[in-house]
Amino acid sequence: MVGLSTLAQDTKNKNAKFDVEVNGNCEMCKKRIEKAAFSVAGVKMAQYHIEDKKLHLVINEQKCNLLDVQKALA
């Protein structure tokens, strides 16, 4: 039984949610940030909020990870 519980913890989340702090002040920045995030395969939702300078992400961890998205944003 212990092996099964360990295996269940290693499975990747298909709808993992993350908030990433990104600097951007205008609508043009918002579009570029969201476009860069969506360029990564596995990103399901990317919504940038100018007010709090946060990018809200939903990604499929079976196809990508947070580091992949951060690299695309950089």
N, C-alpha and C positions, 0 to 999 in steps of 0.2 A: 504494500500500500504506500509506503514512503516514496517509492519510485514514481508512482502515479502522481502524487501531489507535487513532486519536484518538476515533473514533466509539464504539468498544468501551469506552473509559474513561468516556464520558459516560453510559452506561446506568445506570439506577437499580437498586439491589440489592433484590430482593423479600424477602430475609431478613436485613436489616441488624441487627446486634447492637450494643447500647449499654448502658452502665452509667451511671446518673445518681444523683448523691448527693442524697438527700432526707431532711429531718428528720421523724422520726416514731418514737414510743416504744412504742406499744401495738398491740394487734390492731385496734382501731377505726381508728387512723391507717393501718394496713396496708390495710384494706378501702377506705378513702376514697382513698388514693393509687392503688391498683390500679383502682378504679372511674373515677377521673379520667383515667388513662392509656387505659383501654379506651373512653372517650368519644370518642377521636380515631379517625376512620376510617383504617384502615391499620395499626393496632396489632394484631399477631398474638399477642403474649405479653407480659404485664407481671407480674412477680413481685417483690414488695418483701421484702427481708430486714432485719428489725429489728436484728439483731446488728451488721451492718456499715453500716446506713443507706444501702443502695444499692437502686435499682430496676433490675432486669435487664429489658431490653426487646428484643423482636424486632419490627421494623416493616417494612412494605412502602414503600420510598422512592418508589415510583411514585404512592402515594396520600397520603403525609404525610412530614414530616421531623422531626428531633429537636426543633427549635424549636417546632413545633406541640404536641408532647407537653409540653414544658416550660411553655408558656403555659397549657395545661389544668391542669397541676399547681399553678401559681401561683394 
